[in-house]
Amino acid sequence: MARPDRFRKLRKELEGGIGILSRRNDGKGLGYALNGTRKPLGKLISRNLTKTQNAQSLPGAPDGNYVVMQFATSFENKKDAVETVTFMREKDGKWKAAGYYIK
């Protein structure tokens, strides 16, 4: 399967907002951290996928199957941002958000 098709669902989850990440908001995990990081940036203006990288090993994380996606993003209160979203494949085969960073 071609890379754009392979990650279409993950990309669609990110369109218009946090998507998959917001569903993980349990008050302590990734979603909680996003509220403090993402919310002050304001409304999403644009988001374009610029890089996708597969990885088996990432610093500070157990070995596994990861996909790191980078986006050129513009927000209402931050015009030029780079979002990095890391997904990991769980034992059940489903992809889950594992990290989110804004530069």
N, C-alpha and C positions, 0 to 999 in steps of 0.2 A: 504494500500500500504506500502511496506517495506521502511524503512528509506533511504537506498541507492538509491532506485528507485525514491523516492519522491524528492530528491535533486539532481538527476543526471544532470538536466539542469543547475542548479546553479553551480555545480562543473565543468561542461564542459565550462561554461562561463569563469571560472578562468584559465583553462588550457592554457598554453602558454602566459599568460599575464593577464592584468587587466580585460578584457572582459566587463562584464556588467557595471563595475564602470566607464570605460573610456567613455562610451556613455553618462554618466551624466555630462560630463565636460562642464559646462556652463560658465566657467571663474570665478566663485565665490564659487561653491559648492564643493562637495566631489571630483570630478575629478580634480579640481584646486589644492586642498590640496594634492592629490596623486602625482602630478607632482613633488612637492618639496620633498616628502617623499620617493616615490618608485623609481623614475628615477635614483638617484645617486647610487642605489644598483646594477645597471647593469642588464645584461641578466639573465633571470630565468634559473636556472640549474635544480631544482626539486621542486615539491610541492606535499605533501601528507596530506590528510585529517586525522586529529588525534582526533577531537572531534566535535560533533554537539549537540547543546543544544537548546531546545525550551524555550521561555520565554514569559510571558505576561506583564512583567514590567522590565524596565531597568533604571538605574540611569540617570536622566536628560532627559528622553524621556517620551512621553505620553504612557499610557497603550495601549496595542495592541498585535498583534501577531508578534513575532520576532523569528528568527533563528540565532544563533550565531555559526559560524563555525571557527574552529582553524586549521591551517595548519603548519606542519613542512616544512620549505622552505629553499632552498639554492639559493643564488644569486651569480653572478660573484664577487661582492665586499663585500658580507656578507654571510659567509658560513652557519652559524646556526642562522636562524631567525624563529620567530613565528609570523605568520600573523593571525589576528583576523578580520573576516568579518562579519558584522551584516546586515541581511536582514529584512525588515519589509513588512508585507502584507498590501497593500493599500486597500481602500474601494472597488475598482473594482476587487479585488481578486488577482491582480498581485503582485509578489514579487519585491521589489526595494531595491537596496543597500542603507544602512543607515549609515554605518560606516566602517572604515578601519583603522587598527592599526598594526604597525610592532614593535616587541620587539627584 
